[in-house]
């Protein structure tokens, strides 16, 4: 989404449409965009361990299937 926004930020079509979009709508869109760019809070370590244990067998099966090392997924 960030790359998309950067591409259209200076696009001529955006400059042409901008005056047609009410300021309140533009502010709402910008606010929504900015919220989506915020870094999520870190996941609690207990949940990380639980998810790692839950998916470990699936990840190992996928490693075998695609013959790739997915050890970074198991941390």
Secondary structure by P-SEA (a helix, b strand, c coil): caaaaaaacccaaaaaacccccaaaaaaaaaaaaaaacccccccaaaaaaaaaaaaaaaaaaaaacccccccccc
